[in-house]
Amino acid sequence: MAKSRFSIRYPFRRRFSGMQCGANYVLTPLGKQKAGAHSLIGNKYDVVVYLSENAPATISEVANGTRLMDNTVKQIVKELIREEYVRRASAEGFPE
Protein backbone atom coordinates (compact mmCIF):
# COMPACT_ATOMS: atom_id res chain seq x y z
CA MET A 1 0.00 0.00 0.00
CA ALA A 2 1.46 3.36 -1.02
CA LYS A 3 1.68 6.11 1.55
CA SER A 4 0.17 9.43 0.78
CA ARG A 5 2.48 12.29 0.05
CA PHE A 6 1.29 14.09 3.17
CA SER A 7 2.08 11.22 5.55
CA ILE A 8 5.57 10.83 4.11
CA ARG A 9 6.40 14.51 4.59
CA TYR A 10 4.63 14.85 7.95
CA PRO A 11 4.73 11.50 9.73
CA PHE A 12 3.81 12.94 13.11
CA ARG A 13 0.59 14.79 12.33
CA ARG A 14 -1.03 16.42 15.31
CA ARG A 15 -4.77 16.75 15.43
CA PHE A 16 -5.77 20.39 15.82
CA SER A 17 -7.76 20.77 19.01
CA GLY A 18 -8.95 24.34 18.43
CA MET A 19 -7.25 25.50 21.62
CA GLN A 20 -4.21 27.71 21.14
CA CYS A 21 -1.21 27.06 23.31
CA GLY A 22 -0.69 29.89 25.78
CA ALA A 23 -3.90 31.71 24.82
CA ASN A 24 -5.72 33.69 27.49
CA TYR A 25 -9.41 33.22 28.18
CA VAL A 26 -11.94 35.60 29.73
CA LEU A 27 -15.62 35.47 30.64
CA THR A 28 -18.22 36.95 28.35
CA PRO A 29 -21.00 39.10 29.87
CA LEU A 30 -23.19 35.98 29.91
CA GLY A 31 -20.44 34.07 31.72
CA LYS A 32 -20.17 36.83 34.32
CA GLN A 33 -23.92 36.64 34.85
CA LYS A 34 -23.75 32.85 35.29
CA ALA A 35 -20.85 33.18 37.75
CA GLY A 36 -22.80 35.69 39.81
CA ALA A 37 -25.97 33.63 39.76
CA HIS A 38 -24.19 30.39 40.80
CA SER A 39 -26.17 28.55 38.11
CA LEU A 40 -23.34 26.16 37.16
CA ILE A 41 -22.22 23.15 39.20
CA GLY A 42 -19.08 21.09 39.65
CA ASN A 43 -15.89 21.70 37.72
CA LYS A 44 -17.58 24.13 35.30
CA TYR A 45 -18.47 26.33 38.25
CA ASP A 46 -14.89 26.18 39.53
CA VAL A 47 -13.50 27.25 36.13
CA VAL A 48 -16.01 30.10 35.73
CA VAL A 49 -15.36 31.41 39.25
CA TYR A 50 -11.59 31.23 38.70
CA LEU A 51 -11.91 33.20 35.44
CA SER A 52 -14.20 35.75 37.07
CA GLU A 53 -11.56 36.41 39.74
CA ASN A 54 -8.34 35.97 37.71
CA ALA A 55 -9.08 36.72 34.04
CA PRO A 56 -7.39 36.74 31.65
CA ALA A 57 -5.88 33.31 32.33
CA THR A 58 -4.32 30.46 30.37
CA ILE A 59 -5.47 26.85 30.56
CA SER A 60 -2.45 26.05 32.76
CA GLU A 61 -3.23 28.90 35.15
CA VAL A 62 -6.85 27.79 35.45
CA ALA A 63 -5.75 24.18 35.99
CA ASN A 64 -3.31 25.20 38.73
CA GLY A 65 -5.83 27.51 40.38
CA THR A 66 -8.65 24.98 40.38
CA ARG A 67 -6.44 21.91 40.97
CA LEU A 68 -7.89 20.23 37.89
CA MET A 69 -5.95 18.44 35.15
CA ASP A 70 -5.04 20.47 32.04
CA ASN A 71 -7.08 18.18 29.76
CA THR A 72 -10.12 18.52 32.01
CA VAL A 73 -9.85 22.32 31.93
CA LYS A 74 -9.45 22.27 28.11
CA GLN A 75 -12.65 20.26 27.74
CA ILE A 76 -14.54 22.53 30.13
CA VAL A 77 -13.29 25.70 28.41
CA LYS A 78 -14.31 24.26 25.00
CA GLU A 79 -17.81 23.64 26.36
CA LEU A 80 -17.96 27.11 27.92
CA ILE A 81 -16.87 28.68 24.61
CA ARG A 82 -19.62 26.74 22.79
CA GLU A 83 -22.13 27.96 25.39
CA GLU A 84 -20.76 31.53 24.94
CA TYR A 85 -19.71 31.91 28.60
CA VAL A 86 -15.99 32.22 27.77
CA ARG A 87 -13.99 33.65 24.87
CA ARG A 88 -10.34 33.88 23.93
CA ALA A 89 -8.67 37.16 24.86
CA SER A 90 -6.43 39.13 22.50
CA ALA A 91 -2.64 39.09 22.85
CA GLU A 92 -2.74 42.06 25.22
CA GLY A 93 -5.12 40.19 27.52
CA PHE A 94 -8.14 42.31 26.73
CA PRO A 95 -11.27 40.81 25.16
CA GLU A 96 -11.32 40.77 21.37
N, C-alpha and C positions, 0 to 999 in steps of 0.2 A: 504494500500500500504506500503510495507516494505521500509525502508530507506536504502540507500547503506551504507556500512561500512565506506566509506570515509566521507560522510556527517554527520554521527554520531560522528566521532572522530574530525572532523574539520568543525563545523557548520558555521563558519564565513570565508569562502573561499574568498580570494582576487584574483581578476583577475590580472595576471601579465601583466604589461603595456610595459615591455621592457626597461623602463627608470629606472636607478638605483638611489635611493635616495642619494643625496649628491654628485653625480658624477660630474666631471668637463668636460666641452666640449670646444673644440678648432676648429678653421677653418682648413680645408684641403687646400692644395695649390690651388685647384679649387675654393674653397670658398673665398680665399684671392683675387683671380683674379676677381671673381664676385663682391666682395665688392669694389674693386678699379674701376671697370668698371661701377658701379651703374646700373647694369642690372636687379636688383630685385626691386620690388615695395612694398609699404605698410609695414605691420608688419614684413614680412620676411626680408626686407631691414633693418629695425630697429634692428632686432636680429643679423643679419650678421655684421652690423657696430659695434654694442656693443661688439660682440665677437672679432672683428678685433682690437678693442682698449683695451679690458679688459680681454682677454683670458689668462689662463683658467678661466672659470666661471661656477657656478652651475645654475640650472634652476631658483632658487630663486633670485640669483644675477642678472641674465638677466632680470627677471620679474621686479625687483625693478629699475634697470637701464633704462628700456624701458617704465616703467609704464604700463605694460601689466599684465594680470592675469596669474598666474602660469600655469593653464590648457592651456591657449592660447599658452604660450611659449613652453610647452611640445609638443603640436601638431606641432608647427612650427619647433622645433628642430627635431622631428621625420621625418618630410618631408625633412628637410635639410640633415639629415643623409641618407635617401633613395636616395636623389639626389647627395650624396657624396660631399656636401659643408662643412659638420661638422662631427666630430668624437669625441668619448669619449676619454678623456685624461687619462693617467695612474694615479696611486695614488699620485705620486710626482708632478703631474700637467703638465708633459711633454707628448707630443704625443706618443701613443703606436706604 
